Amino acid sequence: MRGLELRGISHRYGSVRAVGDVSLAVAPGEVVGLLGPSGCGKTTLLRVAAGLEELQQGEVSIDGRVVARPGTSTPPEERGVGLVFQDYALFPHLTVADNVGFGLGRRPRQERQTRVQDVLQRVGLADLAMAYPHMLSGGQQQRVALARAVAPDPPVMLLDEPFAGLDRRLREQVRGDVLRLLQETGAAVLLVTHDPEEAMALSDRIALMRQGTIEQQGTPAALYDRPATAFAARFLGETTRFDGIVRAGQVETPLGAVPATELAEGQAVEVHVRPEHVRVTSVADAPTDAVRGRLRDVRLLGAVTALRVDVADRLGGTATVQALRMGSVSLRPGTEVAVRLEPAQALVFPTSR
């Protein structure tokens, strides 16, 4: 296979297993987001692919060529990979142009200059070619690091938390620029991130890691709408959780019964409900199948408003439900409201140990 292929990768640091028997392929022109919490093994996997960690078990292929198996390894600089890290790792004593041209040293001088100018033009920094890294903003430094990685036209790009040092607004802007450039290169791209929003925005496919293994992989829509586990459901987005028991193919929750036909009768389960699937209205506008609740708080988040509503649970107490509404709302905390969930939108999983 061309692009990047990792087969049966396992890696330990002493007695600690960082990665356990992971296989993952990234095709040319594809962006795969390697997503997961801190310590799940995603950066270790990227470093093994890059040759920055010695391979202990498995095999790494790049562009159809085996570059690592136990006992033999191609050096990182000969693997044909572009690397972009969180700290950018620019050479402070070199200009922007010299940083970008660093990996082109074996090419003729005129060809090297033309390539540097072309790449800087594509990242919008052609007019800063003679500047030094300390003269640039964080977003500009990130673009220089990306341009340096792209300049040799590698078949594989490896990005490790490349946007973590940027503020939210700049991060969103730079991410769009980076995605366009990566799509133009046609390289196989592996992006390591702990941010689900970032993974969904940039990736064609997501591989969600947990404790050194891949929990689930698929398109962003598949992981968000059809998570395979409760961990995947929670990690990809906010949920409200209810615990229950399967009875006659359904589970009773404070928002009504939800289907659980694929789970065994009497099985303990957890039901997860995404905020955007909960509809909150005034009592006057209540659907007939809505339950009553009391609005705990309202927070305007710009384009959406986050609501929390207290509803009665089956034990006589209260449960707090999260909801989202587009735009602002006229409802105020303390108001009695109607709450409705479309049962088919609930996510039901066997109770985690």
C-alpha positions in Angstrom: 0.0 0.0 0.0 1.2 3.5 -0.8 0.9 6.2 1.9 1.4 5.1 5.5 0.8 1.6 7.0 1.3 0.6 10.6 0.9 -3.2 11.2 0.7 -4.7 14.7 2.6 -1.9 16.5 3.3 -2.5 20.2 5.5 -0.3 22.3 6.4 -0.3 26.0 8.3 2.1 28.3 9.6 -0.3 30.9 6.7 -2.1 32.4 4.2 0.4 31.0 2.4 -0.6 27.7 2.0 2.6 25.7 0.7 1.0 22.5 -0.8 -2.5 22.1 -1.0 -4.3 18.7 -2.3 -1.3 16.7 -2.7 -1.5 13.0 -3.6 1.7 11.0 -3.4 2.7 7.3 -3.5 6.2 5.8 -4.0 6.5 2.1 -2.4 9.2 -0.2 -4.6 12.3 0.0 -6.3 11.2 3.2 -6.2 12.9 6.6 -6.6 10.6 9.5 -7.0 12.1 12.9 -5.4 10.1 15.7 -7.6 11.2 18.6 -7.6 10.4 22.3 -6.9 11.7 25.8 -3.4 12.4 27.1 -1.4 9.2 27.8 -3.4 7.0 25.4 -0.4 6.3 23.1 -1.2 8.4 20.1 2.1 10.4 20.2 4.1 7.3 20.7 2.5 5.8 17.6 3.4 8.9 15.6 7.0 8.8 16.8 7.3 5.1 15.9 6.0 6.0 12.4 8.5 8.8 12.1 11.4 6.7 13.3 11.9 8.8 16.5 11.2 5.8 18.7 12.8 2.5 18.0 10.3 -0.1 16.8 9.8 -2.9 19.3 7.1 -4.9 17.6 5.2 -4.7 14.3 6.1 -3.1 10.9 6.0 0.4 9.4 5.6 1.0 5.6 5.8 4.3 3.9 4.9 4.7 0.2 5.0 1.0 -0.3 8.4 0.5 1.3 9.0 -1.2 4.6 11.0 1.3 6.7 10.9 -0.5 10.1 10.6 -3.9 11.5 12.2 -5.4 14.7 16.0 -5.2 14.3 16.1 -2.9 11.2 15.1 0.7 10.8 15.4 3.4 8.2 16.6 6.7 9.8 13.9 9.4 10.1 15.6 11.7 7.5 15.4 8.9 4.9 11.8 7.9 5.5 10.2 10.5 3.3 8.0 12.1 6.1 7.2 15.7 6.9 7.0 16.4 10.6 5.2 19.3 12.3 5.2 19.6 16.1 3.4 21.7 18.7 6.5 23.8 19.4 7.3 24.3 15.7 11.0 23.6 16.3 12.2 26.4 13.9 15.8 27.4 13.7 16.0 30.8 15.4 19.2 31.9 13.6 17.8 31.2 10.1 15.4 33.3 8.1 11.9 32.1 7.2 13.2 31.2 3.7 16.2 29.3 5.1 14.0 27.4 7.5 11.7 26.3 4.7 14.6 25.4 2.5 16.5 23.4 5.1 15.3 20.1 3.8 16.1 20.9 0.2 19.8 21.1 0.6 20.6 18.5 -2.1 18.6 20.3 -4.8 20.2 22.9 -7.2 20.2 26.4 -5.8 17.8 27.9 -8.2 15.3 24.9 -7.9 15.5 25.3 -4.1 14.8 29.0 -4.2 11.8 28.5 -6.5 10.4 25.8 -4.3 10.8 27.9 -1.2 9.0 30.8 -2.8 6.2 28.6 -4.1 5.5 27.0 -0.7 5.7 30.4 1.2 3.2 31.8 -1.3 0.8 28.9 -0.6 0.9 29.6 3.1 0.6 33.4 2.7 4.1 34.3 3.9 6.0 35.2 0.8 6.5 38.7 2.0 8.2 37.5 5.2 10.8 35.3 3.6 13.7 37.3 5.1 12.2 37.6 8.6 13.4 35.6 11.6 11.2 33.3 13.7 11.2 35.7 16.7 9.6 38.4 14.5 6.6 36.2 13.7 3.3 35.6 15.5 2.5 32.1 16.7 0.2 31.5 13.7 2.9 32.6 11.3 5.5 30.4 13.0 3.1 27.4 12.7 2.8 28.1 8.9 6.5 28.3 8.5 6.9 24.9 10.3 4.2 23.5 7.9 5.9 25.0 4.9 9.2 23.5 5.9 7.6 20.0 6.3 5.8 20.3 2.9 8.7 21.7 0.9 10.4 18.4 0.1 7.0 17.0 -1.1 7.0 14.0 1.2 4.5 11.2 0.6 3.6 11.2 4.4 2.9 14.1 6.8 2.9 13.6 10.5 1.5 16.3 12.7 1.6 16.2 16.5 -0.8 18.6 18.2 0.3 21.4 15.7 -2.4 23.9 16.8 -2.2 23.5 20.6 -0.2 26.7 21.1 -2.7 29.0 19.3 -5.7 30.9 20.7 -9.1 29.7 19.6 -9.8 32.2 16.9 -6.4 31.9 15.3 -6.5 28.2 15.6 -9.7 28.0 13.6 -8.2 30.3 10.9 -4.9 28.4 10.6 -6.5 25.0 10.6 -8.4 26.0 7.5 -5.3 27.2 5.7 -3.4 24.0 6.8 -6.2 21.7 5.5 -6.2 23.4 2.1 -2.4 23.0 1.8 -2.4 19.4 2.9 -5.1 18.5 0.4 -3.0 20.1 -2.4 0.0 18.0 -1.5 -1.8 14.7 -1.9 0.3 13.3 1.0 -1.0 10.7 3.5 -1.6 12.8 6.7 -1.6 11.5 10.3 -2.8 14.2 12.7 -2.4 13.6 16.4 -4.8 15.6 18.6 -6.7 15.4 21.9 -9.4 17.9 20.6 -12.5 16.1 19.1 -13.6 19.3 17.4 -10.2 19.6 15.6 -10.3 16.0 14.6 -13.8 16.3 13.2 -13.0 19.5 11.3 -9.8 18.3 9.7 -10.1 14.5 9.3 -11.5 12.3 6.6 -11.3 9.5 9.1 -10.8 9.4 12.9 -9.0 6.6 14.9 -10.0 7.1 18.5 -7.4 5.7 20.9 -7.8 4.6 24.5 -5.2 3.0 26.7 -2.9 2.1 23.9 -5.4 0.6 21.5 -7.9 1.9 18.9 -11.3 2.0 20.4 -13.1 2.9 17.1 -12.3 4.3 13.7 -14.4 5.7 11.0 -15.7 8.9 9.5 -16.3 11.9 11.9 -20.0 11.5 11.4 -19.9 7.8 12.1 -18.0 8.3 15.4 -20.2 11.1 16.5 -23.6 9.7 15.5 -22.9 6.0 16.0 -20.3 5.6 18.7 -19.4 2.0 19.4 -18.8 2.5 23.1 -19.8 4.9 25.9 -16.2 6.1 26.0 -16.5 7.1 22.3 -19.8 8.8 22.9 -18.5 10.9 25.8 -15.2 11.8 24.2 -16.6 13.0 20.9 -19.1 15.4 22.6 -21.1 16.3 25.7 -23.8 13.9 26.9 -26.2 13.6 29.7 -26.1 10.1 31.2 -28.9 8.1 32.7 -28.6 4.6 34.2 -31.2 2.0 33.7 -32.2 -1.6 33.0 -33.5 -3.1 29.8 -37.1 -4.2 30.1 -39.1 -5.5 27.1 -36.6 -4.0 24.7 -36.5 -0.5 26.1 -35.0 1.5 29.0 -37.0 4.0 31.1 -35.3 7.4 31.6 -36.4 10.7 33.1 -37.1 11.8 29.5 -39.2 8.7 28.7 -38.5 5.3 27.3 -35.8 4.7 24.7 -35.3 1.6 22.5 -32.7 -1.0 23.5 -33.8 -4.0 21.3 -30.3 -5.2 20.7 -29.4 -5.6 24.3 -30.4 -8.5 26.6 -33.4 -8.4 28.9 -32.5 -7.3 32.4 -29.1 -5.9 31.3 -27.8 -2.8 33.2 -27.1 0.0 30.7 -26.2 3.6 30.5 -28.1 5.9 28.2 -26.3 9.0 26.7 -28.2 11.9 25.3 -26.5 14.7 23.3 -27.6 18.3 24.1 -28.7 19.1 20.6 -31.2 16.2 20.7 -33.0 17.6 23.6 -35.8 20.1 22.9 -36.7 22.6 25.5 -39.9 24.8 25.1 -42.2 26.8 27.1 -45.0 24.8 28.8 -47.5 26.5 26.5 -45.8 25.1 23.5 -45.2 21.6 24.9 -45.6 18.5 22.8 -47.9 15.9 24.2 -45.1 13.5 25.0 -42.9 16.1 26.7 -41.9 15.9 30.4 -42.0 18.9 32.7 -38.8 20.4 34.2 -37.4 23.5 35.8 -34.8 25.6 34.0 -31.6 25.6 36.1 -29.5 28.0 34.0 -29.1 29.6 30.6 -25.8 30.5 29.0 -25.5 32.3 25.6 -22.5 30.9 23.7 -22.8 33.0 20.6 -24.6 31.1 17.9 -26.1 28.7 20.4 -27.6 28.8 23.9 -26.8 26.1 26.5 -29.6 25.1 28.9 -29.7 22.9 31.9 -33.0 21.6 33.1 -33.9 19.7 36.3 -36.4 16.9 35.7 -37.8 14.3 38.0 -36.0 10.9 38.0 -37.5 7.5 38.7 -36.2 7.4 42.2 -38.1 10.5 43.3 -35.0 12.8 43.0 -34.0 15.1 40.2 -31.7 14.7 37.1 -30.1 17.6 35.3 -30.4 17.5 31.5 -28.2 19.5 29.1 -29.8 21.0 26.0 -28.8 23.4 23.1 -30.9 25.9 21.2 -29.9 27.9 18.2 -29.5 31.6 18.9 -30.7 33.3 22.1 -33.8 32.3 24.1 -36.3 34.3 26.2 -36.7 31.6 28.9 -35.2 32.4 32.3 -33.8 30.3 35.1 -36.5 29.0 37.5 -39.1 28.8 34.7 -41.1 25.6 34.4 -40.4 24.2 30.9 -41.3 21.2 28.7 -38.5 18.8 27.7 -38.6 16.3 24.9 -36.2 13.7 23.5 -36.7 11.8 20.2 -36.2 8.3 21.6 -34.3 7.0 18.6 -31.6 9.6 19.1 -30.6 8.2 22.5 -27.3 6.2 22.7 -27.5 3.0 24.8 -24.5 1.0 26.0 -23.9 -1.8 28.5 -22.9 -0.3 31.8 -19.1 0.3 32.0 -17.2 -1.6 34.6 
